[in-house]
Structures are given as C-alpha cells and as structure tokens.
C-alpha cells in the first residue's frame, strides 16, 4: 500500500517509532514528527506506516502581499534576529562578572561579560517578539493587550540596570516613565 491517501495533520503509527503526526509531504516522502524520534522522512511506499486518524485537507490559499509580509515577519521572529547588531560598551570587552557569596569560604563564580551581555540582549529581543505577538493576536481584547504590554514595560524597567552594558543608547531598556 502506498501512502497517497494521507494528509498533513494525520496521526500515523510506525512499527518501531510509535505514533507520530504528518507535518509535510512531497511526491515520494511523508515527513512525520515522532515525540521520541523527532522529524523523520518516511517513503510513501513503506507498508508499515498505518493511519490512525485523518488529517485536514488544506486548500491552496491565494497569495497576496499581506500573507507574504505575515510569513516573513513570522520567520524573522522565529529566528529572533536583531534588526541590527547590538554592541556592548567597549570598556567592558574582555571583562568578567564576578558573583561572590557572602560566606568567604564559598567559591565565587565568574562569568565573561560578553556571555552575560548576550543573554541580556536575547531577553530584550524575546520581549520584543512577545510584544509583536501580543499586538498581532486577534483573540486578545484591546484591554488584554494593554495589560500585557504594561507587564512587559515593567519588565523592561527592571532590566534598566543593565543599560550601562550597551554601547548605543537606542538599545537601552526603557521602563515606565512615572505614573
């Protein structure tokens, strides 16, 4: 039996990999995600794959500029690539962040500032992606969006301590400007 009556979203059972979900297909291969084995290509001529639940039929959606923009925006968000390079203040390059416990008999921890800075930038970029997802979410009310945005602004405010690490002021965290 060749797998030509299968569709994306179908739940399938493989004799050795267990239950999985079809996430892509091409003329010769069915691509299945298995919880234990990850993404696996399966030949359409493989007879051991059994469909246990049907998928959904996906019709061809018309392509327009808004769909292309949305798709591109989603790809960029997933990559979480900053829109431009974020540089650390030169005076901290090669520096070390030392975390000392109160008890002098305990060993301190040293972290290269570049690693710490990278994590701070990642937090900032993820907050920006979260903001975009909140604003684009059509299931949230405007009041819910405002409330969630206020939480993010407060988080930015908590992170303003780390602004001294940024070379450019436009990369700084900005919190609430008073009530």
Buried (B, 14 or more C-beta within 10 A) or exposed (E): EEBEEBBBBBBBBBEEBEBBBBBEBEEEBBBBEBEEEEEBEBEBEBEEBEBEEEBEEEEEEEEEEEEEEEEEEEEEBEEEEEEEEBBBBEEBEEBEBEEEEEEEEEEEEEEEBBEBBEEBBEBBBEBBBBBBEBEEEEEBEEEEBEEBBEEBBEBBBEBEEBBEBBBEEEBBBEEEEEE
